[in-house]
Amino acid sequence: MATSTEIDLQLAVPDSDGELDAKSRSDTKTPVLEPKEPDVELESFDLPKFSPAVKVTLARDLDPQFNKELLGTYEPFIEWVKQLRASLELQHKEVEDLEKRHPFHDDPYQLESIHIQAVDFFGPRIGFLKYKAVIRNQRGNKGKPMELPGSIFMRGGSVGMLMILRPKDASDEKWVIMTEQARIPAGSLSFLEIPAGMIDEKTKDFKGAAANEIAEETGLTINEDDLLDMTALALRDSPNPEGLQAAMYPSPGGSDEYIVLFLWEQEMERMEIESLRAKLTGNKQQGEMITLKVIPYEDLWKVATRDAKMMVAWALYESLRRAGILDENGKLVDDGENGNP
């Protein structure tokens, strides 16, 4: 029986002729051998709780550590399946007001298959996953089914922290802690960004993950209670019929990643602020070689625009202050729970 932290993936019964269906063959883009050699067929199994059945196939060259059991316990994949199922079900919801019906109500889309193309491991656990999901409707355009884009790079949730320091001798002066480190996917050995890191996929402890990343990347030990979740504050009254995360999705057209953005704003002695400049930090065991930068707040938008999470965090900070939810020192004025400051 599947638990809340795993998916019970059942092996599929092969077709009578020993071949994959035509759609699976086109998705995998690998030659299908003659039925006389079934031992080289792609491994496949069915995704539970979908009707009609959704077949999952595995590329032949995947890391041998990878199997259906690991996939069934990979939290980002579990979350994605749950989220997609809920969104697909909304297509069938009946409402009295026809204008409020789901735009795909008359020709709903359904998940047909998933092909796992690549996997990277972080030690014994799955780190990143790349797969193709085939999602199509029936009638589509002039009777021809239409397919939604479904190439996915999966990495799960993460956190980002806007860290603002105010010198005790000049409270109207603000500085922002940034990190400079290698980001090879961007082709950079010195990418400037706010502190960030992946969450623990089992505990979903966003604040704990943020505090840990701050300690690793800046050397500062902080109280978790001093962290303010700006994404949750901004989205608390936002409609969310699909149950998406209270977070920022930086690239929803290609990745499941979502980022919870925190604010940490504190007073600090000027000498302590100065001591952070060019400080070397990072978890060396994870290959992190980080140099700290301290940027004037007013120059932030000019210096660090390449970091999307910084720009969103900065926009949230300014907007929450203008809305009266945060005061001039970044402290919570209105928590929204009782409708009173």
N, C-alpha and C positions, 0 to 999 in steps of 0.2 A: 504494500500500500504506500502511495506517495505521501511524504510528509511535507510540511510547509517549506522545507529547505531542499527538496529534491523532486525530480520529475521521474516517474517510473516509465522508462522508455522500453516498449515491448518490441521484440524482434518481429519483423514482418515476414509473412509467408511469401516465398518467391513466386513469381508468375509461373504458370504451368510450362512455358517454353524456356524458363531460366533467364529471360532477359529483363532489363529495366524498361519502363515505358518510354515512349518517344521523348516526352518532355524531360525526363531525367537525363537521357542521352544528350540532348541539346544543351542542358545546363552544365553538365560535367565537362563537355567538350573533349571527352576521351573516347577512343574507339571501343565499341562493345564487341567482345570476341564472340565466336560462334557458340551456340548453346551447348556444344559438346564439351566445353571447357568452363563449367560453372565455378571452378575454384578461383578464377580471377575476377569474378564479379565484384562490384563495389559492395561493401558492407552496407546494409540498410536496415532501418527499423521504423516503426510508426510512432508519431508523436501522440501522446494520450489526450483524451478529452476533445478530440476534433472529429466532426462528422461532416462530410466524408473524411476518410483517413488522410493524414498528412505524412508522406514518406520522407524520412531523413536519410540522405546518402553521405558517405564519407569518401573524400578523395584518397586515392591509393597511396600517395606520398606523405600522408600526415605523420607526425611524430608518433612512434609506436606506443608512447605513454598514453596517447589519447584513445578513449573508447566511450561507448554510450553511457557507462556508469558515471564517468567524470563529467560528461556533458549534462547529465541529469542532476548533478549537484553543483553546477556552476551558477552562482547566484545571479550574475547579470543576464544569463540566458533564461533562467527561471522568471526573472522580473519581466523580461521582454515578452516571453510567451504569454504571461498573465496579462500584461498591458495590451498586447495586440488582440488577444481573445476578447477582452472587454470592449475595445474599440470596434472590432468587427460586429459584436453583438448589438451595438448601438444602431447599426444600419437597419435592424429589424424591429426596432421599437416603434410601436404604434402610438400616435398622438392625435388629438382631435383637431388641432390647428395644423392644416396641411403645410403651411409655410414653415413650420418648425420641424417637419420631418427631416430625417437625415438625407443629405443630397444623394446618397447612393441607395436609398430605400428601394427604388423600383428595379434596380439591377445591382444587387449587392456583390461586393468582392469577397473572395474567400481564399484562405491560405491553402495552396495545393502541395507544395513541396519545399524542402530545405536541403541545400547542398553545402556541406562543410568543406571549405577550400583550404584553410590554413589555420594553424594554431601555434602560439608561442607560450612557453611555460615559464613561470617564475618559481623556480625550484620544483616542488612536486605538484603545484597547482596551476590551473590555467590562468594565464595573464591576459593575452589578447586572442581574439577569435575572429576569423573572417569567413563569412558565408553568404550564400545567395538564397533569398526567399522568393518563391514564385507566388504572387497574389494577383488573381484575375477575377473578372466578372464573367457573365455568361453571354449577354447580348452585345455589349460593347458598342462599337461603331458600325452601324449597318450590319448587324448580326455577327461581327467579328469580335471575339473576346479581347478586352483590353487589359494590359498588365501594368501594375504599379511598379515604380523603381524599387528594387529590393536588395541591393548590394549593401552589406552591413559590415562595418568594422566595429567589433564589440570590445569595450574595455571597462564598462561599468561607471559608477559614480565617483566623483572626486570633490575636493574642497579647495577654495581659494580664500586668501585672507588679505584684506586691505588693512595695513598696519600703519596708523598715524601717530606720530609722537609730537608732543607739545613741550618745549623747554619750560621749565618752571620759572625762569626769569623773563619769559615773554610768551604768555599764554595765547596770544593771537598769532604766533608763528607756528607753522605746521610743517612736518617733514614726514616722508613716506619711506618705509623700508622696502627695498626691492632686492631681488636676487639676480645675479648674472651667472649663467651656467650653460653648458653645452646642450643644445637641442638639435640633435642630428636630423630628425625629420624635417626641420626647417633649414637644414644646411648651415647651422650656426654653432660656433663654439663659445659664444658669449651673448646669449639671448637674455634680454632684460624683462623680468616679469615679477608679479607679486608672488609671495610664497604660496605653494599649492602642493597637493598630493592626493593619492587615491585613498578611498575609504576602506575600512575593513568590511568586506562584502558579507560577512556573517553577522556582525553586531550592528551594522548600520549606525555606528556611533560617530555622527558628523562632527560634533564638538570635540570629542576625544581625538579624532583624526586631525582636526585643525590644530589642536594644542600640540600634538606630537610632531606635526610637520613644522610648526613654528619653532619648536625646540631643536629639531634636526637642522633646519635651514638657517636659523638666526642665532641659535644658542641661548635664546630667552625662554625661561620657564614662566608660564603664565597660568592664571586661574581661569578655568573653563567658563566660569560665571561671568567673566569680563568680555566674552565673545558674544556679539549680537548677530543673529542670522538675518541679514538684510533681504535675502530672497524670500524668506517666509513672511517677513514684515510687509514687503511690497505686494505679495501675491495673496494675502490673507482674505481679500474680498473678491478675488478674481474667479470667474466661472471656470469650473474644471470638470466637465461631464465625463471625460475619459480617465480621470484619476492620475494625471501626470504628476511627476515629482514637483515639489515646491523648490525649483532650481532653474538654472539657466542652461539651455541646450545649445552649445556652441556650433554644432554641425549636424543638425537632425536629418539632413539629406543623405548622410553617409555613415553616421555613428550614433550609437545609443548613449554616448557619454552625456552626463548632466553634472553641473557644478553648483554646489551650495556655496554662496559667498558670504563670508563673515566680515564683521568690522571689529577691530581692536584698536581703540584710541585711548591713549594714556599720557599723563604728564611724566616727564623724566628729566633728570639733571642734564644740563647741556653737555657736560663732560662724558656722561654715559652715551648720549647720542653720538658724539664725536668718535667715541671708541668703537662704534659699529661700522664706521667707514672702512671699506676694503678688508673687512674681517673675513677670514677664510672659514667656511663651515661645510656642512653636508655629511651624509652617511657614506663614508668611503667604501664600505662593503657593498653598497648598491651602485658604486661608480659615480657618486655625486661629488663634484668639485665646484663649490659655490663660493662666489665672492659677493659680499653684501654691498649694496649701494644705498645711500640716503639722499633722497631727491626732494627738493622744495615742492610743497604741495601745489603751488601755483604753476609749476613747470611740468606737472605730471602728464597732462594731456599732450604736451609736445615731445616728451622724452620717451614715453612708454606706450604709445598708441598701438604698436605691433602686438601687444598682449591683449587679446580680446577680453579675457576675464578681468583684467585691470580696468579696461574701459567701461565694462558693465558695472563693476563694483563702484567705480568713481561716479557713474551716472546714478546708481541707486543711492549712494551716500548723499549726493547733492539733492536728489528728489525727495528723499526721506526727511531731510532738513527743511526743505521748502514746504513740505506738507505738515510740518510741526510734529512729526513722529519722533525725530531726533532733535536735540538742542544743539547749540553752537559748538559744544564740546563732544558731540557724538554720543551723548547719553540718551537713553530711552525716556521719552516724555509721555507718550501714549502707547500703552501695550495693546489697545484694541479689545481687551477682554470685557471691560465694563462700560465702554463708551465714554470713559472719563479719563482725563490726564492723570 
